[in-house]
Amino acid sequence: MLNGAGGTVLTLLTWLPLVLAFRVYTNSWAVKVPGGLEQADRIARKFGFINLGQVIPGSHYYHLKHRGLQKKSLCPHWGRQVRLKKEPQVHWFEQQTVKRRTKRQINVLPTDPMFQKQWYMNKDISQDLNVLSAWRHGFTGHGVVVTILDDGIEKDHPDLEENYDPFASYDFNDDDPDPQPRYNPSDENRHGTRCAGEVAAVANNDICCVGIAYNARIGGVRMLDGLITDIIEARSISLNSQYIHIYSASWGPEDDGKALDGPGPLAREAFLKGIVNGRGGLGSIFVWASGNGGLRYDNCNCDGYTNNIFTLSVGSTTENGEIPWYSEACASTLTTTFSSGLNKNRQIVTTDIRHRCTERHTGTSASAPLAAGIIALALEANPALTWRDVQHIVVRASSPANLKADDWVVNGAGRKVSHYYGYGLLDAEKLVDLALKWETARPQRMCVVNFLTGPQRVSSHLVVSHNISGCSGTTNYILSLEHVEAQLSLSYTRRGDLEMYLTSPMGTRSVLVALRPYDTSSAGYQNWSFVSTHTWDENPQGTWTFELVDKGDYRNTGFLHSFVLILYGTNEDLMARKIGIPVLTECLSHGPSGVCQECEAPFYIFGNLCISYCPPKYFKAPQKGKTSEKESQPGHICAPCHPSCYTCRGDSANNCTSCPPFSTHNNKKRSCSQVDFPYSSNAYSLITPGITVVGAIGAGVTMIMYYLFSPSSCSS
């Protein structure tokens, strides 16, 4: 069950068959019978139709309907056509097909007084976020719950209160349910309210502005206005994860160009639990701002929140498609939305505390909520998307057009990618369209490669290469990459003088970290993970090359003690996947509670949806006690797997085909057993030189899985 979101989706998806390139036939015919009503009734009875009367009063055209046929079909019913053609009293007939028609009106435009100033979504610039097109298709965030992790939310703001959701809110600073921000003369606790308005400010209420997902539910977590601890962060990240769909965060370690910090063990556990169990096992969506340390040459790969594979990191661009002065460049950024630039550039319009509005919201703090709002539209379109599916379609719905940077390259999958923008500007219409057509990705696999057999001295230029098979010949074979994680330990005189690069077999060169002149630390990197998204969908087989370049002086010395490459991906060639036909269709009938009771073949009942596949945690099963009118065979449903499974072929513990993290898969028993380790374990003792085959998220995880979440010694 997906929190009631599916019922609205079914209503909004009535336009789906219209987008198909081929005709959709109905169970209705128009027939011309000059002999009158009696002849029309006779013909209807003879061929199993019901005569619904004259199409046009006083005419010879009658509406015949056959209730034994599907309401919509991709094929004409030739048998009925032949019989009607042989009937001498029928002078003309036509099986009715669905026609595509759109209303010639512009009521999609909100009437909110400041909407005209929301340049990033009102077509005021040549390439905006394309939100109006997504709205025209009927997607406004209905049924989706978004929570802002920040300094609180003004729940009684007149442009937010209608969408405010107390079940998606909490104050962890004062430990009470009320997330109302603390007021002071400087209004410093305005950040969360501003971010909330970008997502879900109410439309057409003649107040302020409009949010991208203006029919979504919006919550707020107050957790930045007090002592921030690992417990506070973990509780915030894991708040009501079966109810909240998207968590949006615009914070992290200091953007001072020297900090190296990230989530503690409890927060890491909360992220993991969120993607494994959140949203009924489909995974919580964590949207994160990439950081504002550009002026001090900071790098978001030194931020353990934005370079986390479980978060979707969002960068910024100005209204002119330029790099903002505060923007941080790194290989872990996935996509981009708009924000401010120099003083002459327009900023983001949103709600503000004390029941006000503002045109001055800035930084990547403003970019992440815009992405969260767009993703809310996609989840309304297809609530069955997993956390990884969302990342896959974000990559495909991001466009490099009109974004200016000198580091754009074409990766091995044929996509342009930049360290400033990821895959480009996020397009709301493209994302919604892909959500409707995207079949869930296969379970994620993980392949671990240890590059070193012993420490190596770091000189002015160190190069380490390794030929990788992508775990070929094992159950963890990867054909299409997702994230690539480079985890290393090194000691060095001046950490910020080192630049690091990773080059894939297909020639894509990721900057893992660039020169950070303010980082004078001699602590080096201890089990630190750098992440790259630049090789998305590439084949990992071949030679990978890791480079360290010293940008300092000759007095710098140090050693690379360990370097482990962790590849994430699937065994499907995703570049060969054809994306064209919607995976959802309209439910034929609903029960009293709104749950779907009948779907057309080959679609499966999944809560309130009719879907062409069953997502993780579910399997295809016959629908007990339900028989379609057309056939004697029962319908089909997506039935839940045993809780221990990630994917399965049945509902018992011995029907698992893959397992969630911290679990191992027993191939003989087809079962999953959980493994857990304290964070004080020595993860390195589990690594052996060469390619180490391990399980994967959604495909069974061995003891080595702990290695990914071991604590880092982060000194600044």
Secondary structure as UniProt FT lines:
FT   TURN            3..4
FT   HELIX           5..12
FT   HELIX           13..19
FT   STRAND          25..32
FT   TURN            34..35
FT   HELIX           37..46
FT   TURN            47..48
FT   STRAND          50..54
FT   TURN            57..58
FT   STRAND          61..65
FT   TURN            67..68
FT   STRAND          72..73
FT   HELIX           78..86
FT   TURN            88..89
FT   STRAND          92..97
FT   TURN            107..108
FT   TURN            113..114
FT   HELIX           115..117
FT   TURN            119..123
FT   HELIX           131..136
FT   TURN            137..138
FT   TURN            142..143
FT   STRAND          145..151
FT   TURN            155..156
FT   TURN            158..163
FT   HELIX           166..168
FT   STRAND          170..171
FT   TURN            172..175
FT   TURN            185..186
FT   HELIX           188..190
FT   HELIX           191..200
FT   TURN            212..215
FT   STRAND          217..222
FT   HELIX           230..237
FT   TURN            238..243
FT   STRAND          246..249
FT   HELIX           265..277
FT   HELIX           278..281
FT   STRAND          285..289
FT   HELIX           294..296
FT   HELIX           300..302
FT   TURN            304..307
FT   TURN            309..310
FT   STRAND          311..317
FT   TURN            319..320
FT   TURN            325..326
FT   TURN            331..332
FT   STRAND          335..338
FT   TURN            343..344
FT   STRAND          348..352
FT   TURN            353..355
FT   STRAND          356..361
FT   HELIX           363..381
FT   TURN            383..384
FT   HELIX           387..396
FT   STRAND          398..399
FT   TURN            401..402
FT   STRAND          409..410
FT   TURN            412..413
FT   STRAND          416..418
FT   TURN            419..421
FT   STRAND          425..426
FT   HELIX           428..437
FT   STRAND          445..450
FT   STRAND          456..457
FT   STRAND          461..468
FT   TURN            472..473
FT   TURN            475..476
FT   STRAND          480..492
FT   HELIX           495..497
FT   STRAND          498..503
FT   TURN            505..506
FT   STRAND          509..513
FT   TURN            517..518
FT   STRAND          525..532
FT   TURN            534..537
FT   STRAND          542..550
FT   TURN            554..555
FT   STRAND          558..570
FT   HELIX           574..576
FT   STRAND          584..585
FT   STRAND          589..590
FT   TURN            592..593
FT   STRAND          596..598
FT   TURN            601..602
FT   STRAND          604..606
FT   TURN            607..608
FT   STRAND          609..611
FT   TURN            616..617
FT   STRAND          618..627
FT   STRAND          634..640
FT   TURN            643..644
FT   STRAND          647..648
FT   TURN            653..654
FT   STRAND          656..658
FT   TURN            661..662
FT   STRAND          663..666
FT   TURN            667..670
FT   STRAND          671..674
FT   TURN            679..680
FT   HELIX           683..686
FT   STRAND          690..693
FT   TURN            697..699
FT   HELIX           703..709
//
